[in-house]
Amino acid sequence: MNVRELVLDLLLEWEKGGAYSHVLVRSVLDKHDYLAPTQKAFLKRLAEGAIERALELDYILDQFSKVKAAKMKPLIRCLLRMSVYQMLYMDGVPDSAVINEAVKLAGKRGFQGLKGYVNGVLRSVQRAGGKVAYPDPEKDLPGSLSIRYSMPEWIVRMLLLEYGRADTESILEGLTAIHPVTIRFASRLPLASRQRLLGQMRERGVRAEASPYLDCAYSLEGTEGVRSLPGYEEGAFVVQDVSSMLAVRAAGIRPGDFVMDVCAAPGGKSLYAAEWAGQVLSRDIGARKMSLLQENMARMQAANVRLQEWDATVPDPTCKEAADVVLMDV
């Protein structure tokens, strides 16, 4: 199986719009669950990186190609994006191998006549040695930060207005950093069971590190197929960012409280709130989000969570002043 070709197809699907990138990545990993852990890690890193850095990658391509990225055929644009990302951000792959694989893929996918073009553009990037003429921050700070951190310029301008240059750069650096997968163990799980599962994960080559903020949270590295980890199907843990967990802890939920989570999918905060609350009303809109909520609630055995499809912008008189705590991740 050519993992790069899987990434190429994923990027083409993403370009069409209508599908979230993380959903596409998970779908491909689930479909090709037989791939080795290193292949899964490579696929996830390359797909997410090429998507996250798309603005910067197109800017770089525009400097080395007579045909601007926006005018390229979609397959060639996606192929060049993922290849340049490997050359600039993935040290484990020699540039020569990246270029050769890209040329082969162009021919395999029906673009024999553009193999020379693909080779030429990537060789030019290689010769430049990663040196790119980025916009001068002293002349155009929003434009410079937009390209360097691959963030839409309107967002950069908003951040600069709110936080200033130093904090904006810190925020953008954090957003583009590579983050490990974080899981939260269910509180009902005995400590001995948690340690047993962590041991089994480590036997599979997964590196698990306890969070400094919450004793139920662990960062995992070396795994891209969370669903295949021991304990997942039994509802021992849920994938959730520590920031999301801390938001729930900060809400001051007390035993017996009625909690409303009005933008709930995929359900991490609802599930965590349910460990204290008497009842949680978990809402979102759309069949895909509701299906994801139902899957997580059933797997985690959350008996005190009620799901309801509801648009949070539409007033609900039956819930006026009814909740003790309202969670809104808007």
Phi and psi in degrees as a GROMACS rama.xvg file:
@    title "Ramachandran Plot"
@    xaxis  label "Phi"
@    yaxis  label "Psi"
@TYPE xy
-84.8322  104.684  ASN-2
-63.9205  -35.6716  VAL-3
-63.0492  -35.0943  ARG-4
-68.9093  -34.2646  GLU-5
-62.1208  -42.1235  LEU-6
-64.5853  -41.8793  VAL-7
-59.1194  -46.6357  LEU-8
-63.7106  -37.6128  ASP-9
-63.3172  -44.0998  LEU-10
-65.7296  -37.6134  LEU-11
-63.6662  -40.1899  LEU-12
-66.0351  -40.8498  GLU-13
-62.5047  -38.6707  TRP-14
-63.2242  -25.8046  GLU-15
-69.5317  -21.0478  LYS-16
81.4742  170.437  GLY-17
88.701  -4.36188  GLY-18
-138.303  133.94  ALA-19
-71.6079  141.811  TYR-20
-60.5005  -42.0185  SER-21
-67.6534  -28.561  HIS-22
-70.3582  -41.1689  VAL-23
-62.8794  -45.023  LEU-24
-61.9026  -46.4105  VAL-25
-63.2876  -39.0723  ARG-26
-63.0653  -43.2301  SER-27
-66.7023  -42.1452  VAL-28
-64.2255  -40.1424  LEU-29
-66.0828  -41.9177  ASP-30
-65.8527  -34.1067  LYS-31
-112.9  49.3381  HIS-32
-65.1424  -16.3887  ASP-33
-75.1316  -10.9304  TYR-34
-62.0509  149.527  LEU-35
-65.857  152.749  ALA-36
-52.9565  -38.8594  PRO-37
-66.513  -35.9295  THR-38
-67.7001  -41.1398  GLN-39
-62.7639  -42.6682  LYS-40
-63.5373  -41.592  ALA-41
-62.7577  -46.3332  PHE-42
-59.6405  -48.3127  LEU-43
-64.1417  -46.1983  LYS-44
-61.8927  -45.4858  ARG-45
-68.8979  -44.6224  LEU-46
-64.0303  -49.7381  ALA-47
-65.3257  -38.8724  GLU-48
-66.2055  -43.8571  GLY-49
-64.812  -32.8902  ALA-50
-75.1171  -47.7  ILE-51
-63.6592  -34.6019  GLU-52
-100.731  18.2332  ARG-53
-56.8993  -43.0385  ALA-54
-61.6383  -46.586  LEU-55
-66.361  -42.4327  GLU-56
-63.3427  -40.2669  LEU-57
-66.139  -37.9728  ASP-58
-61.3109  -42.7477  TYR-59
-65.7499  -45.4242  ILE-60
-59.261  -37.9862  LEU-61
-62.3359  -25.4577  ASP-62
-80.6471  -21.8284  GLN-63
-116.117  1.93012  PHE-64
-128.004  137.921  SER-65
-68.941  -31.1191  LYS-66
-90.6965  121.119  VAL-67
-67.1736  152.201  LYS-68
-55.372  -39.6593  ALA-69
-64.6935  -22.4323  ALA-70
-98.35  -5.92595  LYS-71
-70.6891  157.225  MET-72
-64.424  138.829  LYS-73
-50.5347  -43.7234  PRO-74
-65.02  -41.591  LEU-75
-66.5714  -40.8501  ILE-76
-61.735  -46.7118  ARG-77
-65.0981  -39.5765  CYS-78
-63.6949  -43.1826  LEU-79
-70.0689  -38.6931  LEU-80
-58.0549  -52.3829  ARG-81
-66.5556  -30.3654  MET-82
-72.2705  -44.0326  SER-83
-65.5519  -37.2028  VAL-84
-60.7155  -43.7505  TYR-85
-60.7918  -41.0267  GLN-86
-68.5619  -34.334  MET-87
-93.8804  -29.9521  LEU-88
-123.097  -5.06854  TYR-89
-124.056  94.5453  MET-90
-68.0307  -20.158  ASP-91
-74.8866  -6.95809  GLY-92
-116.346  120.372  VAL-93
-61.3434  142.339  PRO-94
-57.0102  -38.269  ASP-95
-61.6475  -39.0736  SER-96
-67.8953  -40.9687  ALA-97
-58.7328  -47.145  VAL-98
-65.4769  -45.6955  ILE-99
-60.681  -43.0363  ASN-100
-65.2934  -38.4615  GLU-101
-64.3984  -43.7232  ALA-102
-63.2316  -43.5568  VAL-103
-60.2505  -44.3937  LYS-104
-64.8514  -37.9863  LEU-105
-60.3026  -44.6296  ALA-106
-67.2206  -43.2711  GLY-107
-61.1798  -34.2545  LYS-108
-92.5993  16.907  ARG-109
94.2407  14.0382  GLY-110
-117.061  53.3627  PHE-111
-56.4136  -39.3787  GLN-112
-69.0714  -13.5439  GLY-113
-108.593  7.34155  LEU-114
-61.3183  -41.6746  LYS-115
-64.8133  -38.7119  GLY-116
-63.9513  -46.7076  TYR-117
-59.3411  -45.0478  VAL-118
-61.4044  -44.0132  ASN-119
-64.327  -44.5669  GLY-120
-62.8247  -45.9844  VAL-121
-70.6263  -34.3044  LEU-122
-65.1094  -35.5888  ARG-123
-65.8187  -41.8487  SER-124
-62.8057  -42.0518  VAL-125
-61.5071  -45.7741  GLN-126
-63.2117  -30.4771  ARG-127
-70.1009  -16.3896  ALA-128
61.9762  32.9168  GLY-129
82.4209  1.29539  GLY-130
-84.3918  114.656  LYS-131
-123.101  137.335  VAL-132
-82.8707  87.8323  ALA-133
-76.1014  157.694  TYR-134
-56.9354  144.06  PRO-135
-72.3176  118.229  ASP-136
-64.3165  -24.2051  PRO-137
-75.6227  -23.9641  GLU-138
-97.2417  -32.9558  LYS-139
-148.482  81.1819  ASP-140
-63.6896  -48.2215  LEU-141
-59.9816  -42.4773  PRO-142
-65.8724  -39.4275  GLY-143
-63.9656  -49.163  SER-144
-65.4677  -35.2179  LEU-145
-60.1886  -44.2975  SER-146
-74.7796  -46.2254  ILE-147
-61.0163  -36.5434  ARG-148
-108.631  8.1095  TYR-149
51.6434  48.5069  SER-150
-120.726  133.66  MET-151
-51.0169  138.087  PRO-152
-62.4042  -31.5078  GLU-153
-66.0573  -32.6452  TRP-154
-70.1187  -41.6621  ILE-155
-59.8592  -44.6272  VAL-156
-62.6367  -39.2842  ARG-157
-63.8544  -43.9559  MET-158
-65.0968  -42.0626  LEU-159
-61.195  -40.0659  LEU-160
-65.5685  -38.2468  LEU-161
-83.3594  -37.1841  GLU-162
-121.321  -13.0215  TYR-163
83.6636  173.294  GLY-164
-66.4854  -51.0387  ARG-165
-61.2327  -49.0659  ALA-166
-68.7862  -34.3694  ASP-167
-62.6189  -44.3083  THR-168
-63.3551  -38.0576  GLU-169
-64.0382  -42.1633  SER-170
-62.9658  -46.1174  ILE-171
-65.5939  -37.3003  LEU-172
-62.3582  -41.8688  GLU-173
-64.7406  -37.9213  GLY-174
-68.0266  -30.9522  LEU-175
-96.6436  -0.225799  THR-176
-69.8988  154.154  ALA-177
-83.6556  120.383  ILE-178
-105.303  140.528  HIS-179
-74.8816  164.836  PRO-180
-74.1056  134.132  VAL-181
-117.495  134.715  THR-182
-121.493  155.77  ILE-183
-123.102  122.615  ARG-184
-75.8517  142.198  PHE-185
-65.1541  139.722  ALA-186
-65.7948  -23.6315  SER-187
-71.6741  -13.4683  ARG-188
-79.8547  121.918  LEU-189
-59.2251  150.741  PRO-190
-56.9655  -39.8283  LEU-191
-62.2898  -38.6238  ALA-192
-68.0238  -39.5986  SER-193
-61.1746  -46.8788  ARG-194
-64.102  -35.9166  GLN-195
-63.9367  -44.6537  ARG-196
-65.3579  -40.9408  LEU-197
-61.7742  -38.9997  LEU-198
-62.9427  -41.474  GLY-199
-66.1235  -37.1435  GLN-200
-64.3185  -43.2524  MET-201
-65.46  -32.2404  ARG-202
-63.1095  -26.5138  GLU-203
-87.1318  4.26023  ARG-204
92.1339  7.72938  GLY-205
-82.5856  133.98  VAL-206
-95.5659  119.764  ARG-207
-117.084  125.336  ALA-208
-125.628  129.922  GLU-209
-66.9503  142.952  ALA-210
-72.6018  141.744  SER-211
-75.736  -8.36402  PRO-212
-103.149  -35.5893  TYR-213
-137.75  132.435  LEU-214
-75.0766  -9.12909  ASP-215
-94.3403  -5.12371  CYS-216
-107.271  141.147  ALA-217
-138.909  138.046  TYR-218
-91.7101  133.152  SER-219
-114.326  135.59  LEU-220
-129.296  146.88  GLU-221
92.1137  14.834  GLY-222
-138.288  136.25  THR-223
-123.259  -7.8621  GLU-224
-113.724  74.1232  GLY-225
-59.2395  -34.0471  VAL-226
-63.5473  -23.4196  ARG-227
-90.8512  -1.62817  SER-228
-73.9475  147.395  LEU-229
-60.3385  132.117  PRO-230
99.1425  -16.8514  GLY-231
-64.9766  -53.5165  TYR-232
-63.7768  -28.059  GLU-233
-82.9078  -2.17415  GLU-234
77.5256  28.725  GLY-235
-74.5882  -26.2053  ALA-236
-152.06  164.181  PHE-237
-132.156  145.945  VAL-238
-77.6525  125.384  VAL-239
-162.093  135.908  GLN-240
-69.1978  147.453  ASP-241
-61.0829  -36.5186  VAL-242
-59.9029  -36.9562  SER-243
-68.0761  -40.2616  SER-244
-63.8778  -43.9981  MET-245
-64.7875  -32.8091  LEU-246
-61.8635  -39.6947  ALA-247
-68.3865  -43.5909  VAL-248
-62.439  -36.2583  ARG-249
-73.0616  -14.0945  ALA-250
-75.7163  -11.5886  ALA-251
69.8104  36.5159  GLY-252
-69.3561  132.007  ILE-253
-112.794  157.925  ARG-254
-53.9997  131.2  PRO-255
90.3643  -8.82264  GLY-256
-62.9109  150.908  ASP-257
-98.8203  117.663  PHE-258
-112.755  135.016  VAL-259
-111.708  128.436  MET-260
-113.66  104.205  ASP-261
-89.8731  -11.5322  VAL-262
-133.944  69.81  CYS-263
-87.2495  -31.415  ALA-264
-57.1892  139.394  ALA-265
-83.9774  0.0405749  PRO-266
111.892  4.95475  GLY-267
-58.1639  -46.2518  GLY-268
-69.7889  -38.4176  LYS-269
-60.1785  -44.2984  SER-270
-64.8027  -40.5653  LEU-271
-69.2935  -41.3424  TYR-272
-61.1074  -34.7658  ALA-273
-65.1079  -17.2357  ALA-274
-73.5639  -16.3241  GLU-275
-115.248  -41.3801  TRP-276
-67.4822  157.656  ALA-277
-75.7723  -41.8774  GLY-278
-146.881  140.551  GLN-279
-123.012  127.005  VAL-280
-101.137  112.248  LEU-281
-107.866  117.639  SER-282
-123.627  150.189  ARG-283
-166.333  -178.116  ASP-284
-127.002  151.334  ILE-285
97.7339  140.036  GLY-286
-61.7637  -38.5759  ALA-287
-65.2861  -44.7496  ARG-288
-67.03  -40.5369  LYS-289
-65.1747  -37.9402  MET-290
-63.8846  -40.1685  SER-291
-65.1786  -40.7576  LEU-292
-62.7834  -46.0456  LEU-293
-60.7404  -41.7722  GLN-294
-61.9803  -48.2316  GLU-295
-68.3445  -40.1117  ASN-296
-65.7388  -40.1821  MET-297
-67.7616  -44.061  ALA-298
-65.8492  -37.4379  ARG-299
-88.9346  2.67344  MET-300
57.0543  47.2243  GLN-301
-89.5489  85.2291  ALA-302
-70.7788  -24.2077  ALA-303
-98.1911  20.5046  ASN-304
-112.208  125.701  VAL-305
-108.858  129.158  ARG-306
-96.4543  142.838  LEU-307
-152.965  130.426  GLN-308
-80.5176  119.147  GLU-309
-156.37  133.71  TRP-310
-78.7031  118.388  ASP-311
-65.9702  -14.658  ALA-312
-83.4292  -6.75934  THR-313
-99.5295  121.76  VAL-314
-59.9589  145.288  PRO-315
-126.459  98.1786  ASP-316
-58.5987  -27.5636  PRO-317
-70.3261  -18.075  THR-318
-107.959  6.61017  CYS-319
-61.2585  123.536  LYS-320
56.1006  25.5042  GLU-321
-92.4796  -27.2377  ALA-322
-89.7478  145.538  ALA-323
-82.1214  -33.7962  ASP-324
-139.899  136.695  VAL-325
-119.642  126.311  VAL-326
-103.77  129.965  LEU-327
-136.907  104.901  MET-328
-100.091  81.136  ASP-329
